[in-house]
Every structure is written in structure tokens, then in C-alpha cells.
Amino acid sequence: MSCNKCSKFGLIYSNPNIKSPVDFIEGNGDSKIWIIGLNPKTEVGKEFSPTYEELSSFSPNQHSYFLDFKKVSPKFYQNWESKNSNIAHTDLVKCGSPSFPPNNPNTNEKLKSKDTKEIISNCLEHLKSQILLYRPQLIICNGSFTSQAIFENFSPDDKSIKSCKDVGSYISSLDNHKIKIILTGFIGRIDDWSKRRLGIEIEESIRELGINIEC
């Protein structure tokens, strides 16, 4: 399946190896914990087309991007790299680009905010379909950009929460499926103290939700 809703921004999803953007999950989709990033980082002109086998056999050790989670929670990371992992990763936007927001293909300048929001809106149906299909219990947003977008599109059940700046985590419902969402800064840019503080919140949420992360 291909998706060309964002072709005017230079983004086209076309992967002959997997059927749909909904299938783009690194690790086991049935995992109860999901980390959500921005979008796959790819080189200019390089096709991003992982196979099902490559996605399902994902290990955080394969990507330096994820190594900082060792400092967030050693137990969490140990489960993530195990064969019995209950942790998976996907992205807000399924199309790859060298950076996000990508550059305007006509001007080579960063896209405007309204264009970026349009890209996210176009791709949101895939993320919602993923969540309804696999039903994760805990979502960890990696980065303020992702956190803001998730907050805007997965609103808190507690309507007194008006901004993602007001809270570090909250409960949201999608078609009666409840998800705990943890908002974070970009893991690679926060200091070690903040990483571990986040890890404690993640560990407490895992215990609260009764999720198994034993290796």
C-alpha cells in the first residue's frame, strides 16, 4: 500500500515489503508499552522500506537513538532488548526524511507550522488505527514536538488539563480504550537526572497498569 497525501511536501509512503503504514511498528505490535517518535530518519534519495522480519526483530541496540533509555531505566531497557520484550516503537509520521519537519521540496527551507500540522493530521489516521488494532496500555512520547502533537490529538479524559505544559502524564480514551500517555522532552537532550526521574515515572506507571516487563 502507498500513501501520497503529503506528496506536495516531498513525503510519499511506498513500501513494497509491508502492506500498510499501520504495519510500521518496530518490535512486537502486541507490546503493552509503545514509544512514539517523530518519523524515520532517512538519507536524501534513499528508500525506506523495512521488511516485516526487520521490523519484528527490532532491537534498541541497533540504533544509537535509543541507547539513552539505558539511563532512563535499566530494567526497562533490559526488557526492551530481550526476546520477551513488551516494548515497541513507532513514529507519529510514517514517511522518512533526513529531518523533521522536512524541508519544502520547492524552496529547500523548513516547512511552515501549518504545513507540518497538515502532515501530522494526514498521518494520524494510521496511528489511531495502530492503537485500536494493538491496544497498547502505555505510550511514551519521545520529544516535545511529539508530546504536543499527541496531546492535541489524544485529549485527556480529565478536561481540567488544558495544556501539555500542565502535566507530565495523563489518561486518554480512544473508542473506549484507555491509554496512559507520558509526555517527555527528547530523551537524547535531557540531562541524566531528568532521564532517571522520567524512568521512575515510567516504572511507577508500569506497576500501576500491571504490565509485565520481566525478561
N, C-alpha and C positions, 0 to 999 in steps of 0.2 A: 504494500500500500504506500502511496506517496501523498504528500500534503504540500500544496503550493500556496496556501493562504498568505504567506509572508514573502512571496517571491519578489515583490516590489522593494523589499528591504534586503534582498540578496540571500534570503534564507529559504531553502527548499528541503523538505524531508523526503528522502528517497533511499530506502534500504532494501535491497533485494533479498536480504537474509532473514529479516523478521517481518511479520505481516503488517504491523501497525505501530504507530508511536506509543500506543497503550502498552505494548510489549517491551518498551525500553525501560527495563529495571535491572540494575546491576546487583546480582545476588539472587536470593530466593524471594520471589514476589510475595509468598505467604508469610514472610517475616512480619513480626508484630511491631518492629521498630523500623522506621524509614528516616533516612537523612535526605533532605532535598536541597540541591544546589541550584545554581543559575542555569547553565547549559553546558553541553560537552565542549571542551576546548579543542579545536582542530586547527590545523595549518591551512593557510590560504590554498585553495585548489585541491585539497586532499579530501577524498571521500570518507565520510564517517559511516561505516557500515558493519558494526559488530555482528557476529553470529549469535544464535541462541546459546550455543556452547560457551562462547566467550563471555556473554552476559551472566550466565548461570554460575560459571566457575570464577566469578569475580573475587578478588582478594584485595583488601586495602593496601597490602604490601606492594602491590603492583603500581601504585600511584603515590608519589610524594605528597600530593594534595591532601591525602587522608592521614598521613603519619602523625599530625598534631593531635589526633584523637587519642594517642597513647598517653599524652599529658592530661587530657580531659578526664579519662577514666581507664586505668589499666585493665580492669575487669571487662569493661565494655569492649575495648579493643581486642582483648583476648578472645571474646566470643565472636567478634566480627571476622577474625581471621581463621576461625575454626570451621570444620566441615559441618558442624551443627549450628551454624550461625543463625540468629534470629534477627539479624540486621541487614537491611538492603539500602540501596541508594538509587535515586532517580533525580531528574532535573525538572525545574519549573518549565523550561523551554527545551524541546527535544532536538531541535536543529543545532548543529555545531557551528561555532565561529571562533576566530582567534581571540576575541574578547567579547564582553557583553556589558552594555549594549554594543552591537556590531556597528561598523561604520556604514554610512549611507553609500550604497554602491555607485551613486552618481557624483557625489561630492567628496567622498572619502573622509568625511567628517562624522563625528559621533552622531547617532540618531537623536532626534529631539525626544523629550519626555513623552509626548503624546504618541509618537511612533512606537516607542518601547512598550508603552501600555497596550497598544494595539496588538503587538506581538504576543505579549503575555495573555491577553484576552483570547486571541486566536488559539493558543495552545492549551488554555485552561481546561477545555473540554476533555483533553487527553488525560490530564492529571486527575480530574474528577472521576473519569471512567476507571482509571487505575485504582483509585481509593475505594470506589464502590465494588470493584471486582475482587480486590485482595483484602480489603478491610484492615489496614494497619491500625494499631491502637495508639501509637506514639509517633509523632512526627517532629523531627529536629530540623529547623530551618538554618542552613549554613549561610550566614551573611545578612547584613541589614537590608539589602535590596530584596532578597528572597523573603525575609521576615515581613517586610512591608507589604509585598505583593500577596503573600499568604494571608496576612491579617485582613487585607482589603477584600479578599475573595472567599475567605473562610471565617466569617464573623464569629465573635464569642457568643456563647449561649447567654452569658451574663451581659445584658445590654448596658450595664453601668460602665463597662470598659469601652472607652471611646477611641483610644489610640494605642498603637503597639508600644508607644513610649511609656504607657501607664502600667505595663505588666510584663513579666518575663515569660509567663506561660498562661494558657487558658484552655478551656474545653470548647470545642466546636462540634456541631452536628451537621452531617450531610446525609439527607434522606434517612434520618433517624439513627444513623451510625455515628456514635460519639468517638471523637479523637482528641487526645491531649496534644497540644501544639506548644513546643518550646521555641522561643524566639532568641536568636543569638546574633552577635557580630560575626564577621568572617573568622573562622577558627584560627586560620594561619596568621591573623593580625592582632589577636588579643593576647595579653601577657599571660605568663604561666599561672599566676594567681587566679586570674579570671577564668582560665581554662579549667583549673581544678574546681573552682566554685561552680562552674557550669556542670562539670562532671558529677558533683554531689547532687545537683538538682536532677540530672538525668537518672542517677542511681535511685534517688528517692521516688521518682516518677515510675520507674520500672517496678520497684517494690509495691508501690501503691496500686498499680494496674495488674499486678500478679503475673508479669511477663517473665518467662524463664530465659536467663542468659548463662546458664551453666554450660561449660564446654564438654 
